[in-house]
Amino acid sequence: MADFEKQSSQGRRHRVESLSSEVSEQNEDLIVHRIPSRVIATNEKDVDEKLDLEKDDEDPTSPSNASMDSIPSTPRTIISFEDNDPGQPNNWSSKKKSYALFAAICTVMNSTVSSSLAAGNTKQLSDYFNVTNEEQLVLPTSIFLVGYTFGPLIFGPLSETWGRKWTMIWGFLGFTLASMASALAPNWAALNVFRLFVGIFGACPIAVVGGICADIYHNPQSRGRAMAIFMAATTFGPVLGPPISGFIAVVSWRWSFWVGVLLTAGAWPFLVTMPETYAPILLKHRAAKIRKETSDPNLFAPIELEKTNIHHIITVVLTRPVRMFCFEPLVLFTCLYLSYAYAIFYIFFQSYPIIFGGIYGMNAGEEGLTFLPIGIGAIIATGIYLAWDSILARAQKADRPWSRSEEMRRLPLACLAGPFFALSMFWAGWTAKKDVHWIVPCLAGIPFGIGYLCLFMALLNYLVDAYEIFAASAMAAASTCRSTFGAVLPFAARPMYRTLGVPWACSLLGFLSILMCAIPFAFLRYGTVLRAKSEFCQYLAKRKADEVEQRERERGPVVREADLEEGGGPNETVAKEA
C-alpha cells in the first residue's frame, strides 16, 4: 500500500468502473476496481475476441475464439492506460520520442548500408576467391536480400509479442556477429552463408521501426513525418554502400565489411538505452509491479491474457504477415508496387557498372559515386513530403472534406511518385552514350530518388495508418515481398542489359513502371471499400468504438486512492461524486 499512499499524497484521482446489474449477473467472477491505470471489465471470451485477432481453422483472417487455458476462471482486474498517462508512449515528451526514433534509425542505417557493401568490391572478391561467373558474383548482395525476406516474418510479429526493444537488441546482436563473420570468411561459400545471416538479422529494424513509429506517434501527421525519416534512412543506406566499399576495397575486400562492423559500434549505445515503446508490454510491466506491491495475483495487463505458447506463436503470430499478404488487398498490391521499385534499385547495382564502367570506363569507387544523385532525389522527396504535409494540415484545420479521407492523406504522393519513377528509366537508358557526358545519365538518379522515396513514404504510411497496432506485421509482409524481388531480379540484370542493350533494357523497366502507376490511383478510388471489408481494419474500428464507449461509461463516480485505503484495499472501492 506504500505506492497507493505516495500517489494519494499527490492528489491523483481515478475513476471507478461502473457495471450494470445485467453485466454483473452474467460475469459473477469479475471484480472491477481502479488502480494506477484504467480498468477494462472483461471475461475470457471478451479477451479472446478483442485481443487475439486470428481466425479459427476454417477461416484464417478473423479473430480467434480460442480459450485461455493458462488463465484460471478467477476474479481478476485488467488494466489499461489512462488517457493522459505519462507512461503511454504516445504521451511521452518530444525529447523521449525523438531519442527512441533516433536509436531505431541508427540500426536501420547500419542494416541498409550493409545491404550494398558487397556491390563495390566485386572485382576484389572475384580475384581473391577465384570466382568468375557473373551470377555467382551477384550472390553476396542477393543472398543478403534473401535474408531480408525471412527476417521480417520472424522479427515483425515477435515485436508484437515480446516488445520492440528486446526484439531489436537480439536482432542487432545477431547482425553484428554475422557482420564480423563476413569480414573473416575463409572461403566463398562461408562468405555467402554469413551474408545470409547478416540479412536475416539486419531485417529486424526494417520490420520493427514502422511499429515503433505507430507506438509513439498516434497523430497521423507526426507519425507520417517519423515514417518519412525512416524511409529516408532506408534509401540513403544502400546509396552509401557502393562508394564506401568501392574505395576501401582497394586496400582489402575484408575492410569493406569491417567498416560495417565499426558502424554497429556507434549504434549500440543508443539501442541499449532506447526505451520500450510497445504499450502492451509496458502495461505488462506495470501490472507485474502492481501485483508485487499489492499482493493481488489476479491483476493483469491485456497481453498477459493472450496465448504465448510456442504453438500459438508459430501458427498465429508468425503467420500473420503471410495472412495479411494473402487476404488483405491493400497489403498485397502495396507489396507488389514497392517490391518492383525496390528490385529496380538493386538492379542498378548490376546495371550501373555496365553503364558507367562499360561505357564511360569508370573504376569501382567512381561507379559508387554515381549513386549519390539518388540520395539528392531522396532529399528533394523529403521536402516534397513536408510541403504536402503542411498543405494537408491547413486543409484539415479549415475542415475541408477531402482532408478527412484516409486515402487523400497519403496517396497523392504515391500518384506523383509514379511518373518520376518511370521518367528516370527512360532518361538513364537513352542518354547513356559515349558522345553524351556521363553526368547526364547520372542525373537520372534524381527523379528516381524522388519517385522511389515518395512512393515508399506514401504507401508505407498508408499501411501504418490503416493497420495501426498490426503495423509491424504489415511492414513485415511488405519487407519480405520486396526483399524477395530485390534478391531474385538482379540475377537477370546483366543478361537483360547485354541482350537488349542499355536503352531498351531501361525502357522495359520504364514501361512496367507506367503500368504500376495505376495502383495508387486504384487505392484512391476503392481504398475505403477495401478497408471496410478488411477483417483487421474492422477489428481496429470496433476497438476504437469500444474505447469511446468505455470513456463514456467512465464519466461516472470517481474514487481517490485515499478512498481505496479507507475501503480496506483495492478490492473494496468507495465511490465519491466527482
Secondary structure, DSSP 8 states (H G I E B T S, - for coil): -HHHHHHHHTT-EEE-----HHHHHHTTT-----SSSEEE---HHHHHHHH-----TT-TTS------TTS-S---EEEE--TT-TTSGGGS-HHHHHHHHHHHHHHHHHHHHHHTGGGG-HHHHHHHHT---HHHHHHHHHHHHHHHHHHHHHHHHHHHHH-HHHHHHHHHHHHHHHHHHHHT--SHHHHHHHHHHHHHHHHHHHHHHHHHHHHH--SHHHHHHHHHHHHHHHHHHHHHHHHHHHHHTTT-HHHHHHHHHHHHHHHHHHHHT-----HHHHHHHHHHHHHHHHT-TTEE-GGGGS--SHHHIIIIITTHHHHHHHH-HHHHHHHHHHHHHHHHHHHHHHHHIIIIIIIT---HHHHHHTTHHHHHHHHHHHHHHHHHHHHHHHHHHTT-GGGG-HHHHHHHHHHHHHHHHHHHHHHHHHH-STTS-THHHHTTHHHHHHHHHHHHHHHHHHHHHHHGGGHHHHHHHHHHHHHHHHHHGGGGHHHHHHHHHHHHHHHHHHHHHHHHTHHHHHHHHHHHHHHHH-HHHHHHHHHHHHHHHHHHHTTS-EEEHHHHHHTTSTTS---B--
